Amino acid sequence: MNKTMTILSAALIVSGMGHMCHTASARSTYDQKFADYPTYNGDDLELSVDATGTHFRLWSPKAEEVVLNLYDTGLNGSPYETIPMTFHKENGTWTASVKGQLYGKFYTFKVKQYGKWLAETPGVWAKAVGANGKRGAIIDFSKTNPEGWSQDKGPKVDNFSDVIVYEMHHRDFSMSPTSGIANKGKFLALTEHGTTSPEGEKTGIDHLKELGVTHVHILPSYDYNSVDETNLQDNTYNWGYDPQNYNAPEGSYSTNPSDPGTRVREMKEMVKALHDAGIGVIMDVVYNHTAENDGSNFELTAPGYYHRHWDDGRYSDASGCGNETASDLQQMRDYIINSVKYWANEYHIDGFRFDLMAIHDTETMNQVAAELKKINPSIFVYGEGWTAGDSPLPAEQRALKENVAKMTDIAVFSDDIRDAVKGHYSNAEDRGFATGKPGNEETVKIGIVAATAHPQVNYSKGNNSKFPYAASPEMIVNYVSCHDDLTLTDKLRKSMPDATDEERMAAAKLAQTIVFTSQGTPFMFAGEEIFRDKKGVHNSYKSPDSINAIDWSLKAANRDQMDYYKGLIALRKEHPAFRMTSADQIAKHLVFDKIDSEKTPNLISYTLKDNANGDSWKEIKVIFNGSDQPREVKLPKGTWQAAVKDGKIDPNAGLGTLSGNVTVSPRSALIVKR
Ligand code: CA
């Protein structure tokens, strides 16, 4: 599960920009005993196969005995061989080697500690697994590569503000019969071209190309716990925030979860198809907690080490899901870093979205970004800069939104713009700037300048944040909705109960216009471009497909909405003024018009001047009217060409010329240029 709770207070604010150079240390008295464990960072952890045989290595410094079980099958049956492993005190690992290349076989480890044998585990580094992830699988990875894989590459990214993120779930995207996709709910769904809705509108990967997003962010695709992979006909749905094996793909998204190579190959085929379409692939990673506590692979290999605890030894629970992991301990820190490196190298992943990132420490996140940059400078790393509960990790070490300036090449979600534009995330009826609630103007402006210091933004009036926490727009991801909480459509239905859907669609256009023209990186939730809803369910993490699947017939029905989103994306791509790369640039080129929000609420107007960021347009005037009344605005002297007006958009500014006093229609944006 995923939480959106924002834990913040002024006390968390730490001045100074330098990286913290603390050494990893445990924080509770209980956890201090783990700090001096010997660590091991070799790339042969778990399993390696070479000409001399098949080699196993498990890190478990305090184990009294460890055995390796070898199996013919991924589930059921007894081991055909059980081998005692040998301890290496200097690095805390246990090893065993077997003659021959055991491709096709499966394995588990069993650890004895405190005089007790723990349950079998595939270890923490299983890169291929049998059904339901209970046993590691020995496969030849060179045989899992699709044709042309060695030349496969994601899109090159010069600045992270050029990225346009589309957040999706495999089942949401393809399960509906209206998708016209054959491999419903599978990795392979994204490899199918030429699919259409019953009305003949493009679906699947062709829809993504039509829309123009640069990256898809796919909800957890590593092996998670909640879906029974041996019983797929039940069509169990889950978001996947319940990690089981961090380094193997989820089986239920493959066409055959019992064949370990299939899930690997099909995930790669998905990545390749998206890359061939010019689209990057971002993985949602959830290293912050495990699905199970004592039953997790972490606990079954090195009891106590990988999770944090309070002084009395209880699991601490900053995830709100029963436990939290300990990135500030060296072996766990290395684990996270090596795991993302593995996905980047083996699967060509283009970005990572860290769930509840503030459970991790800033030093770990800095190392994550630095290591990924060495592999591919285009890799985009961002996360939720909050936790869902208190943690023993001191606040100044947490990778919080408020600490983002202490991190390099890491971005955080802006809950400022999210809640200010559409209303509070957890109060369904609450309205925001785009739906006529006054008092959110300054917080929307914080979003527009990507939470950087700006001479005209008064952070003391911010609803959530009280200081410019971002040192650069590349540290901010702007959004109004995601998989969490109500979809934008449902939010608008609940907060505008007396309005028509037409009026709500106008509000949705305005909300997304604010996001897509703001500095920082825009992020949207799949299906909002066709006014997709989830029948009012706000936490649909295990709701059936009938709630979660996108109905692609909405595309023809709401074609105007789709065209508007497409236009917004094209406008952003063509105009670097909306994608400035430094705080100084924004402070210099983005000028707000003085509007008395007490007298004229829900109106924001600003200019992007002097060919901002090398834009071909000399001056761009952006006006947002979130009220249900038309507003008169006086344009500066001269003739202006309209790019956005009355719910229509033309990235080439062909919507007519304007000058002098103009009327901005209710709940709409007016964007003009000269
Ligand atoms: Ca699974």
Boltz pocket constraint, residues with backbone or C-beta under 6 A from the ligand:
constraints:
  - pocket:
      binder: B
      contacts: [[A, 132], [A, 133], [A, 222], [A, 223], [A, 224], [A, 225], [A, 226], [A, 227], [A, 229], [A, 244], [A, 250], [A, 251], [A, 252]]
      max_distance: 6.0
